[in-house]
């Protein structure tokens, strides 16, 4: 009985506190290079991974970036 109560409390506290694993940190907006061969999204528009971008750098939602088939930047999302 005590185990069930403890387990219920633990699960509910994780759900209500917005627990997310470290690799799934909430990022509302990301930055992408608009170039034709670009495949990565970045947390910051000042990331050194964007230094070679010869086109516009766009600010879009993470959801849009994932739908476009982009992957996270290996420099910022370790």
Order of alpha helices (4+ residues) and beta strands (2+ residues): alpha-beta-beta-beta-alpha-beta
